[in-house]
Amino acid sequence: MTTRIFLARQEEQKKFREVLRSLQPNRWFSKNLPTVAKLLPARKEVVNASPHIFLLYGEGGMGKTSLGRRFYELAGEEFPNSFRVLRLDWEEAKNEFPSLNVGHEAIRPESVLEAIYLAVSKGRERDFEKYRQVGKTLKQIEEKVDKELQARQGEGAEYAPILKKGLSWSLGALRKLPHAESILGAGDGKVDEAIADGAVNALVGLMKKRLTLEERRIFATPHRQLAEALGHGLQAMAEQKPLVLLLDTYEIVDRLECDRVLRMVIKAAGRQVVWAIAGRANLADSFRLSQDYFRGYRDEFSENLYVYPMSEFSREQVSEYFAHPEIDVPLSDDEAESVKQFSLGIPFVVQQIAAMRQQGIDLVTILSTPSNDREDESPREAVVRATSDRFLRYCLDDRDKKAAYAMAMMRRPDNDLLKAMLGVTDLEPEMRSLKARHSFVLLEGKGIRLHDKLESFLQDYLRCGLAGQSPMVRELSDRAVTYLEPRLSEWTKEPTDTADYFESERIANGLLDLVQHKFWQDVEVGWRYAVPRFVESWQYNRDWQKQLLGVIEAFQVRFDRDSKKRLQIFAKDLGYSSFDPDSRKELLDELEKLAKRGWFDCDRKTERMLILSIQRGRLLDELEHYSECLQIYLEAEKQLPETALHLRKNLAEEFR
């Protein structure tokens, strides 16, 4: 494992120091005159002032956890005995509490509150008496409800499930029921129109006389009562010594209703508690996602909010990391730039590469594309796999993973194609749910895509390790091809000239999409579809041909020796600077060999063979073999289809 060192993030550390300094008790009195210090008046709470909140956000591997640990160390080293500092990693808590290990969408607010309570209350149980009392009251209410449910045998029994459900509802519990406010008093929540008035009336008739006024209030807003009681307990702790709470991997529990409840705790805890929340999502800014609305922390807290997106390493920081005395494998400027480009500046990737260099593995070996002959995992593949796993560590089920794979496999955002790949009739709720759970899902115009950094590494991961092996990848590529082929066939009905395909943005992009997904199916399938398009674009649109070659090159990690040689031949002739007759002859020989194998044996075979003839004639012309060139053009003229207007024009120009 790499030695843990910490670089950069100077602004974040500076602000953290300032906040702690502002809350620090008078250290001179506390140390030298402790009796006097106890007699000094307590610092007055600033009315309506926000607590101090640090929000650290960014994708996996960007250093959020490292900075949180640095905050923890900084508070202990620079402010000894001045603060209680507690760190709660939700990933670890998930493994400790079964109620948190149920998947993001199933985590309840009360589970989050209980985990925080158990983490902070050890040895301070008296401060949290109110919290325990609220919890006890809720259990007593549940017992009364259970008795009532058992007693219901006749009229009103159909409403019993609604009564039971009220105990576990989100903010406000019964507050979501129509007319509940007039019965239970003021509180939070929205009306749920799906519950009929009759059900509410029956509910009240069942329980109103069985609950005290205090029990009704708690029953109406159970999460608010628990959250505020927990916050008051934290406030009591912080009155004697300010408290710093570090919440890491917050994305584990950050669903909307859980986050709203945590904010209640933050507000109730007061200014003597400093919060540092590290997660993947940007909690600071409000946004609307379909019918859901997330109210950002900037709108909730008027001041003392410090928002830090965790950015990637610069080239200079990469050099600094490798040259650090505890790493001690310095890089040249060119090597640092290579690491920066491959890693995309992700600290986690930089750390993996540094660890391999410490083991004596050459940088070239780490960064180079692995040979197809290797059976074991190359260093590069190990980095790609570990980074992809880091990004996807919270895709807890195959449904989420399939959506991430599908978006990575796509050449560009295309919601219709994504819907077909996932096999859903309505994409919006699927993506809204995915976006709520994973911050690496981005909305771009009308399209949905992955964060650039995840997309880059996940594509490499799928091509290196899973393409051709994973049933999920094969299923997604098959669905994509099944959808794209008829769509493209419909689009190409109107143009009669092949050259027009490349002038239509819709068709040109559709062809590239289909090439990509054919290669996802199988390398041979991809080549058989791509080569005829390569020939056509060679004649009609060299810019599109270059894009095609880019799609093909992306899959070279899966190529055998013949495929790599073919790619090299194709790429060598695409240079625009000068004409190389040897490269052109090699390309023509390769294409004519593939034609003999039957790779052109489908619609427009004649046109493609004529293109090869014309390109062969151009080579002969460049070599000044004019009579042979003329003979080829004359033969081609006899076979030209009437609809190939652009090809006729091209041949006329060659004659001239």
N, C-alpha and C positions, 0 to 999 in steps of 0.2 A: 504493500500500500504506500501511496505517496505521503511524505511527511506533510502535516497540515501547516501551511504558512498562510499569512494573510497580507494581501497587497491592495493598495488603492483604497477606494471608498472613504477618502479623507473627509469629505464634506459631511457624510453621514455620521462618522465618528465625532467630528467637531460639534455637530448639533446635539448629539446624544450627551456629550460632556456638558454642554451648556445647560441642557434641561436638568441633568442630575445636580449640577452646581446650584441651579436656582431653587431646587427642593431640598438641598442638603441642610441638615440641622446645623446650628452654630457649633462647629467642631471644637473651637477653643474652649468654650464653656463646658461642653460635654466631656472633654478630655481632662481639663485642669480643675474645673469647679462643677462637678456633676450635681452636687446638691443645689447650687445656684441655678443650674440649667433647668432643673425640674421645677423651680419656682417661677421661671420666666413665663410670661403669658404665651400661650400657644399661638402659632401663626394663624391669622384669620383667613378663612376660606374666601377666595374671590368670588363674589356673587355672579352667577350665570356664566362663569368662565369655563371653557372646555378643558377636559383633561388632556394630558400630553399623549399623543398617539403617533407612533411611527408605522408607516405602511411600506413594506418592502415587497415588491412584486416583480415577477419575471418568470420565464419558462424554466424547465428543469435544467439544473447544471449551471445556472447563472450566478450562484454564490449567495443566495438568500440565507441558507442555513449557516454558511461560514460567517456572514456578517452578524447573524443573530448570536452565534457563539462568541464572536468578537465583542459584542455589546455585553454579554454575560461576563467575560473576562475583564473588560474595561471597568465595569462597575465594581468588581471585587478588588482589582489591582489599584485603581486610582481613587476609589472612595471606600476604603476599608471600614467595615462596621457601620456604615452610614445608611445602607439600604438593605432591605430583604430582596433578593433577586431569585426569581423562580422561572424555570424554563419548562414549557410543556410542548413536547413534540407530538402532534396528533397522529403521526404514523406509529409511534410507540404506544400511544394511548389506545389506538385502534386494536393493537394486539393484546392490550391488557384488559380492555372492557368489551365484552361481547356485544353490548348495545351499540358500539361504534363500528363494529366489524360486520356491518350488514349491507354495505353499499351506500354510496353517497345519497341517493334519493330517499333511502329508508331511515336515515339518521334523524332522531327526534331532538328537538331543542332541550328537553329535560335531560337527555343523555349527555349533551354538551355541558350543561350546567353542572351535572353531577361529577363529570370528569374534572372540571375546574375546581369544584368544591373539595374533592378528595385530594387534589394536588396541593392546594394552598392551606388547608385547615389543620394539617398535622401539627399537634401541639398547640393549636389556637382554636380549639373547638368552641370555647365560650363565645368567641366573636361571631359564631355562625348559628347561635341558638335560634334566631328567628327563621333562618333558612330551613333548619331541621323541623321547626314547628309547622311551617307551611307544608312541607313534604308530608308530615304526619297527618295534617288536616286533610290533605288530598287523599291519603289512604283511607281515612275514616269515611270520607264522602264516597269513595269507591265501594266500601263495604255496605254503606246504606243503599247505593245503587244496586249492588248485587242482590241484596235482600229483596228490593222492590222488583227486580227482574224475576226472581224466583217466585214471588208472590203473584205476579201477573199471569193469570190463567184465562181471563176473559177479555172484556172490553179494554181497548188500549194496548193490548199485547203487541200489536203490529208496530207500535212506536218504540218498543223496548230497545231495538238495535240503535236507534237514533240517540236514545238516552245514554246508552253505553258508549257510543262514539264520542259524545261530548267530552268525555274525560281525557281523550288523547288528541283532541283537535289542536290546530296551531293557534297563533295569537288570538286570545279572546275566547277560545273554546265556543261556548254558546253564543258569543257575540256575533258569530257568522249567521245565526239563524234570524229570520225576519221577526221583528217586534221584540226581540230578546232584550234590547236596550231598555225599553220601558219597564221591563220586569226585573232586570238584574242590575240596573244602574249603569253609569257611564264606563266606557272602556274602549279598547281598540278593536279593529277588525272590520270586515266588510260583509255585506249581506250576501248570503248564498241563496240565489233565487231557486235553486233546485229543491230546496226543502219547503214543503207546503205549510201554509199557516196552520192547518189542522194538526200537523205533527207537533208544531211548537206548543199549541194550546194543550195538546195531550201531554206533552213533556212537562209543562209547568204544572198541570193538574196532578201529575204523578209525584213530583218532587218538592213543590213549593213549601208544603207544610212540614216536610221532613228535614229541611236544611235550615240552619240558623242564618241570620243576616251575614255574619262573617263567612260562613261556609258558602253562601251564595256568591259573595264577592270573590272568594278564591276560586270557586267553580267556574265563574264567568271568565276570569283572566288568570288561569293557573300559571302560565309561563311568565307573565308580568310579575306576579306575586313572588315566584321563585327567583326570577332574575334580580328584582330589586332587593330581596332579602339577601341574596348572595353578594350584591354590590355593597350593601350596608355592612356586611361582614368584612369585606375587603377594606372598606373605609375605616372600620374600627381597628383593623390590623395596622393600617398606614398612619393612624394618628400617633402611634408610638415610634414608628420608624417607616419612612416612605418605602413603597413597594414597587418593584419593577417586575412586570409580567411579560415574558417572551413566549409568544405562541407561534410555533413553527409548523410547516406543512399544513397551513390553514385550509388549503383546498380540500382536505379530507372531509371537513365539516362545514364548508362555507355556503351551503344551500340557503336560499333567501330567508326562510323563516328562522333558521338557526342563527344567521348573522343578525337579524333584527333583534333577537333575544340577547345576543352578546352585547349589542349597543345599549340595551337597557342596563346591563350590568356595568358597562363602562360609565354611563351617566351617573348611576347610583353610587359608584365607588369614589367619585370625587377626584380632586386634582392631585392628591398625594400618591396616586397610583399611576405609573407610567406604563403604557402599553406599546409593545412592538409586535406587530402582526406580519408574518411572512407567508406569502402564498403566491399562487400563479396568477390569480385574477387581479385586475385593477379595481380595488374597492373604493378608490377615491372619487371616481366620476360616475355620474348617473347615466343610465342608458335604458332604452326600451328594446325589448326583444319580444316581438309579436305582442301578446296580451300581457306579458309580465313587465314589470317596471322595477328597476333596481335604483334605489335612492342612494347616491354615493355619499361617502363620508364627508366630502367637501360641503354638501348641502345639509348634513346632519350636525357637524361640529364647526362652530364659527371661527375658532382659532386653535393654535397649538397642534395643528395637524401637519405632519412632515411626510411627504410622499416621495418615495425614491424608486423609480423604475431601475431594475438591475440591468445595466448595460454590459455589452461584451468587452473583452480585453482589446486594447489597441495593440499594434505591433510592438510598441515600446514596452507595454506591460508584459507581453509575451516574453520579450528579451529579459526583462527584470525578473520574471518568475524563474526562468531557466538558470539565470545567473545567481539566484539567491544562494547563500552559503549552505543552506540545508538541502538544496537540490543539486547545485554545482555541476550542471552540464550546459555550459554557455553555448549560445547559438550565434552564427554570423547574421548579418542583417538580412541576407537572402534566405537563410534558413528560418529566421523569425517570421519573415513574410510568408513563407510556405506554410508554416504552422498556423499563422493567422488565417490564411485563406482556407485551409482544410478544416480548421476548427470552427470557422465562422466567429472566432473570438469567444466561444463558450468556455468559461473557466473549467468546467468539468472535463471537457475534451483536452484542453491544454494540460491539465493535471495527469490525465491518462497517458498522454504522449511523453510527458516528463518522467513518469514512472517507468515507462519502457526504455527511455534513454538511460536512466539510472541502472537498468538491468543490462546495459551494453548493446541494445538493439540499435542499429543504424537508423538515422532519421529517414533516409531514402527507403529503407525496407518498411518502415512504419507507414509512410505516406503513399507508397506506390500501389498501383492497382494489382491485386493478387493474380498469380498465374492460374489459368484454368486447370492446370495439371495437379494443383495442390489438393490433397484430401483433408489436411488439417486446416484449422482456422488461422488465417494470416493476422499479423498485428493490426493492420488496417481494419480488417473485418471485425476483430475483437473490439476496437474502438467504436466502430459504427454500431455494432450490436449493443454494447453497453450504453451508448448514448441514446439509442432508440428506446431501449428498455427504461432508461431514466425518464424520457419524455412520457412514455406510455404506462408508467408504473401504476397509475390510478385508473387505467381502463380495466375495470374489474370484471367485465363480462365480455363475451364474444361479440355482443351487439355493438358495443362502443368500439372495440378493436376493429371490427369489420368496417365501420364507418370511417375510422382513421385510415385504414389500409386503402379503402376505395378512393378517398380524397388524395392520398399520396400517389396512387396509380394514375390519376387523371393528369392530362397534359395542361389543362386550364380549367378554371371553375365552369361547371356546366350542371346546373341543378337538375335538368331533365335526365341527363346521363346518370348522375348520382342516384337519382330516384330509381332508375332502372337497375343499377348495380346492387342497390340495397334491397330491391324487391318490395318497396313500400308504395302505397297509393298516394300518400300525402307526406311530402318531405318535411314540411314546416314544423310539425310537432316533434319529429325525430331530431331535427337540427336544433330546435329551440331547447330541447332537453339536453342534447349533447353540449351545446354552448354553455348552458347553465352549469354543467359539471366540469367542463374542460376549457381552460382559457386559450388553448392552442387552436381552437376553432374560431375562424375569423369570418365576418360578413363583409363582402366586397361587392358593392353595388347590388346586383341581383344574384350574385354567386356566393357560394360558401366554399371556403378553402382552409387549409392548414397554415399555421404559422410557418414562415419561410424556413426557419432553422429546423423545425421538426420535419417539414416536407423533404428537405435536402437529405438529412440523415436517414429518414424512414425509407425513402426511395432506394438509397444505397443498400439498406438493410434488406429490403424485399428482394432486390435484384441479386444480391450476394447469397443470401441464405434461404429465402423462401420461395422465390419464383421457380415454378416447375416442380416444387415439392409440396407446398402448402395447399391443401384442399380449399382453404378459404380464398387464397389468391387466385387459384384456378377458377373457382366459382365466380368470383368478381369479374375476372377477365372474360369469361364465357358470356356472362350476362351483358357486359359492355359491348362485345362484338355482336351479339344477337340483337341488341338495340341499335347500334350504329349502322350496320349494313343496310337494313331497310330504310332508315332515315336518309342515308347518303344516296341510296338508289332513287328515292323520291326526289331529292334535290337535283340529281343529275338527269332527270327526264327531259327538262326543257332545253338545256344547251345541247346542240348537235355536234359541236366542234370540241374536241378534247382540250384544246388550248384555252377555251373559255372557263374550264374548271378552275384554272389557277388565277383567273381574274375575279372570280367570285370568292369573297372572303369566307362566306359560309361554307362553300364546298372545299376550298383550300384547307381550312381548319379542320373540317370533318375528315378529310383524307389523312391528315397528320394524326388526328385522334385515333383513327382506325389502325394506322400503322403501329402506333404505340401499344394499343391493346392486343394486337396480333402478336407482338413481341412478348407481351406479358403471358400470352397463352403458351408460346413455344418459340424458340429462336428460329427454327426452320420455317414455321408458319409465318413469322414476321418477315423473314427474307423473301419468301415466295410472293408476299403481297407488296413488299417495298420495292423490289427490283423493277417490276413493270412501271411503277410510279417514278422511279429514278430515271428510267429511259425517257418517259414522256416529258418530265420537267427539264431534262437535259436539253430537249429541243425547244420547249415553250417558255420556261421560267426558271432561270438559274438561281434566282433568290430563293424560290420555294425549294429547289433541289438542295440548297444549303441547309434549310430548316429540316428537311427530311434526313439529311445526313446527321444532323444533331440528335434527332430522335433515335436513330440507329446506334450512334456512338454511345448513348447513355446505357445501352445494354451490353457493351463489350465485355463486361466482367463475366458474362455467361457464355462468351463465344469460345468455340473450339478453334483449332489452328486454321482450318479452312475459312471460317467466318472472319477471324482476325486478318487473314491475308486479303480477303475480299474487301473488307473495310479499308484497309491500307491502300488498296488499288483505287477504290472509289475516291477516297479523300485526297490522294496525291494529284489526281487530275482536276480537282476543283479549284486549284490555285488560279487566280485571275491575272497574276503579274506577267507570265510569259507562257508561250505554248511549248510543251515538251512532247515531241513526237513519240518517244519511247513510252511515256506514261499513257498517252492516248491510245497507242497500239495495245498496250497491256490491258487497258480498260475495255476496249472493243473485243479483244480476244476473250476476256472473262464473260462479258455479256453474251457474246455469240455462243459460248460454251453452255451458259445457262439456258439460252433459247433452245439449244438442241436437247436439253433435259426436259423440255416441255414447260418451262416456267412462264412462257408467254402464251400458252395454249388456252386462251379464253377470249372474251370479247376484245376487239381492237388489236388482235395479234398482228394482222397485216400492217396496221399503222406503226406498231412498235418495231417490226422488222424493217420497215421503210426508214424509220428514224435511224436505226443502226446503219443502214446502207448510206444514208446521207452523211452521217458522221464519219463513216469510212471514206466517203468521197472527199470530205474536208481534209482528212489526214493525207490522202494521196495528193490533194491540191497543194497542201503545205510542203509536201516532199517533192513537188514539181513533177509528179507522175500524171500529167494532164490527160493523156488518152485513156488511161485506166479510170480516172476520175469521171471523165465524160461518159464512158460506157456505163458506169454505175448509175449516174444521174438519168440517163436515157431509159434504163431498165426500171428505175424507180418511178419515172413519169408514167409508165404504162400501168402501174399498179395503184396509183393514188386514188383513194376513195373520194367521191364527189363531195362528201361532207367535210373533208379535212381541208378547209379553206386556208388556215394558217400554214399547214404543211405545204400546200401548193405554192403559197406565196414565198415560203422559205426556199423551196426548190427553184423557183423562178429567179430568186436572188443569186443562188449558187450558179445557175446557168449564166447569168449576166456577168 
